[in-house]
């Protein structure tokens, strides 16, 4: 069967296959992912009578509409998509321009509605958790970014709302579709995680050529547990061993994400301790420093530039490859989850019952 994440289309392809019309399924698949059709009336390559039959039976493409969008002065655009159950999710388009327009367009996409891990500095966790996203709800975020910018997405990072490793099945299915159908190279896709026991090993077993980004945020277990409460179930030593194994299994480096919080984890001593920790991994890693994006109601503050530079200098003096993430879209509610929280009036404090998408005609 075609690697199609849209549930209604998948069921329709199955029915057509049983009816020995599998070529129709291929046509529909191409219309969705190559022609980007958003409604059945746009299925120009299938007979009119077939289109009318689909509409008459109540079939829908099922794309989630854009509920709201906001664009920062640097072109970064954050989009809220409204799902079938009226939940809102965020996705962000980050363009890099040259003289001829966007030369690279990164889609920062979500894997869950909210997040259950509640990292202390993250706006998404403060909004609560509802459910995992289905694969088609992940893929359609990339389509929405492409339609907004009128430019193909070149890079995808699973760094939006949610913990991808807690929804690994859908993330992997979406990854396949992004690679095979939207023609985004595996090396252009990054999967992030704060660290969930056993899942990095599982991801490594698929031998994808994608970058693993690990949200580290601290150089020792005690401090990490205060910033990332879920770290209590995943000792730092075990996490680092799994990261080393990921590099050995895939040949792809691991990016360690480190959010700098003023007065918390940004001292020179923290940088020295981080370097010592990373040297135990051998090679195959990179440090990405992220000066904190302030959010309303948070006690954390963004460090001064000279503090950030001192941290960089301390790492580089110890032969650690490091970069500082360019701050994008600060005037567009850049902190992950912040815009969603403004529109989703009631916090999603409890997980809603897990259910499969409706697979019958509407």
N, C-alpha and C positions, 0 to 999 in steps of 0.2 A: 504494500500500500504506500501511497505517496506520503512523505514526511510532512503532513499538514497539521498545524496545531489548532485550526479553527474547528470547534466541535461539530457545528452543523454541517460544514462542508465535509468533514471526515465521514460523518454518517451518510451523507449523500453520495460520496465517492464509493463507500461500501455498498450502498444499495445499487448504484450503477454497475459496480463490478459484478454483483450477483446477477444483475440483469444483462450481463455481457455487453455493457456499454462503458467499459473502463476508460476509453478514449475521451469520453465526456468529462470524466473526473480530471483527467490531465488538462483538458481545456479550461475547466473552472479554476484549477490550481494556478495555471499560468495567468489567467485574467486577474486573480487576486494578487499574486506576488510579482508579476512582471508588468502588467498593465495597471495595477493598483486600483482596480475597480472597487467602488464602495457600495454599489447597489446593483441589483440584478439587471436593471434596465441598461446598465453599462456593459453587459456581457455581449459585446458586439460580434464575437466569433462563434456564437452558437445560434442555431435557428430561432427565429422569433417565436415559433410555436413552443419551443422548449423553454424559452424565457418566460412566456406567459404561463406555462404549466408550473414552473417554479413559484412564480408570484401567486398563482391561484391556490397552490398547496400551502402557502404561508411561509415559504423559505425566505430567510434573510441572510445577508452577509455577516451582520452582527458586529460591525466596528463600533467601538465606544466613541461618543462624541467629545469634542473639546469643550469643557465646561468653562474654562477661563485660561487666559494666557497673559503673561507679563514679560516685557523685554527690557533688559538693562541697557545702559548707555553703551556698553561694549558689545552689544549684539546677542549676549547670552539670553536665551528665552526659556522660561519655565512654563510648562503646560500642565494643567489639571485635566485629566480624563475622567469622565463620569461612567462608571461601570454599570452593568445591567442591574445590579442590586443597589444602585445609587451611591455606592462608595466612591471616594475620590482617590486617585493616585497621581503622583508627580512624575514627570519626566522632563529632562533638561536638554536643550540643544546648545552646544558650545562651538561656535564657529571660529576658525582661524583663517583670517583673510590675507590675500595678497592683492596686487594691483588689479587682478581680473575678477575678484570676488572671493567667495569661500574656497580655500584650497584644501581644507580639512574640516569635517563636521563630525563632532563627537556627540553621541547620544548617551546620556547618563540615565539609566533605566532602573525601575523598581522591580522587585521580585515578590513583595508582599504588600498587603494593605496594612500600613502601620508596621510595627516591629515589636516582638515580644522581649527583646533582650535589654532594652532600657539603658543603654550606655548613658552615663551621667551628663554628657555634654550635648546629646543629640536631640533635636526637636522632634524627630519622628517618634522616638520612644515615648516622649511626653504625650503624644496624641493617642497612645494605646495601640492595640493590635486587633485586627478583625479576622483575616484569613490569608492563605496563600493565593497568589495569582496563578491562573491557568496559563499554559504556554502561549495561547493566542493573545492573552492580555499583555504578555510581555512583548511579543513581536509587534503588536499594533502600536506600541509606544514609539518604536523606531519608524514605523510608517507615518505616524503623526508628526514626528520631527521632520521627516523628509518633505511632507506636504507643507509644513509651515515655512520651511526655508527654501522650498523648490530646488533642492539640492540633495543628492544622495548622501546618506550617512556613510562615512569612511571608517569610523571607529565606534565601538560600543564598550561601555564600562557598566558592569552591574554594581553600581555604587549609589543607587537611589534608595528609596524606602525599602526597609526589610533586610533580612539576613539570607542571602542566596543559598547557603548551605542547608538551611531549614526547609528549602523548597527545591532540592537538587534535581528531582525528577523533571519538574517543569522547566527549570533553568537549562538542563541539558537538552530537552526537547526544543526549547526556543533557540538554544545555541546552534543546533543542527539546522534549523530553518534559516536563521540569520546567515549561516555559512553557505548552505546549499541553495537556498532560494533567493535570498537578497544579495548573495555574492559578496558578503563581507568576510574577508580572510580571517582564519582562526587567530592569527597573530595580531589582528586588529581588535580582538575581543579580550577584555579583562574581567575576571570573576573575583569579586572581593569577599572577604569573610572576616569576622571578628574572632573566629575560631570556634568550631563546634566539633566535639570529639568524634573521631573516626571518619569524618566527611572529607577531609583533605586527602586521606588515603584512597577513599572511594573515587574522588575526582581524578587523582593521579592515575588510577587504573584505566581510565578512559584514554589516557595518553593524548590529550588535546594539545594543540600547539598554541594555547592561550596563556596569558600571564595570570598568575595568582597574586592577588593583592591582599595582604594580611594587615588588618587594623591592629597595630601593636600598642601604641600610645604610652607605653611605659617600659623601662628597662629591667624591671624586677617584678616578681609575683605580687608582693604586698601592695605596691603602688598601683599595679594594673587592676587588682581587684576593686580598688576604690573608684577607678575610672570606668572599668568594664566589669560590672557585677557578675556576668556569666563566666568570667575567667576563673571563678572559684571551682568550676567543674572541669577545667582544662589547664593543668599546670603548665607554666611557661616552658619548662624543659621538654615536655611532650609535644607542645605546639612547635617548638623549634625543630625537633626531630622530624616531625611530619613535613615541615617546610623543606628541610634538607632532602627528604625522600622524594618530594614533589619535583625538585630540580633534577635529581638523579633519574627519576622515571621518565620525565618529559623533555629534559634538556632546556626547559624554559625557566628563566630566572624568576625569583619571587620578589615582589615589591612590598616592602614593609612601610605601611602608612603610619605616620606619627603626628598626631595633632598636638601642637604646642599650646599649652595652657599656662598663662602667666602665673609664675610663682608656684606651680604645681609640678610640672615635669620638664621645665625648660632650662634648668641650670646646667652649667658646664659639667658638673659631676654626673648629671643624668646622661649627657652625651658620652662621657667616658665609659660609663657603665653599659650603655647601649652598644658601643663599639666592642667592648669585651664580650658581650652576649653574642653579637653577630659573628665574631671571629670563630666561635664554636661551630658555626654552620658550614665553615669552609667557604666556597665561592658561590656564585649564582644568586646574588641578591642585590638589591638597590634600596636606598632609604628615600622616601618621599615625605618631606616635612610639610605640614599644613598648619599655618598660623590660624588659630581658632576664629571661626566666624561667630560673632556674638549673636545670641538669641534672647528674646525677651524673657525675663524671669530667671535667667541663669546667673549663678554666682561667678562663673568663669569669665576671664578677660583675655583679650588678645595681647600677646607679648609685643614689646617694642622691637623695631627692626634690628637694633644693635644686639638685642638678646638673641634673635633668630640667627643673625650672622655669627655670633659667638658660638652658637650650637653647631652651625655648619662647619666653622673653622675647627672645632674640637673633633668632629667626625673625620673631616678630611685629613687632619694631622695624624689620624690613626688608620689611614688608607681605606676609609669607607666611602663608597660612591654615593653621593647625596644630591638631591635637588630640592628646591622649594617650590611648592605648587603655586602657580600664579593665581591670585585671587580674582575670580570672575563673578560678575553679577551681584555685587554686594547691595545694589539698590533694587534688586528684584527678589527680595526675600530668599537669599541664596542658601541659607542653612537648610539642609535636607529636612523636609517635613513641615517647615514653617508656614509655607503658603497653604498647604493642605489643612493645617490646623486652623487657619483663619476662616476657611470655608466650611469645614466639617464641624458644625457647632457643638456636637456632643463627643467627648473623648471616647475612643473605642476601647474601653477598659477590659472587656472580656472577649475572648475568641468566639466568633459566631460558629454555629454548627457547620462542619465541613460537608460540602455537597458538590456533586458533579454538575456541570452546566446542563441546562435544559436541552435535551437532544431530540425533542419532538418539534414539529413545525409550530410556529407561533400562531 
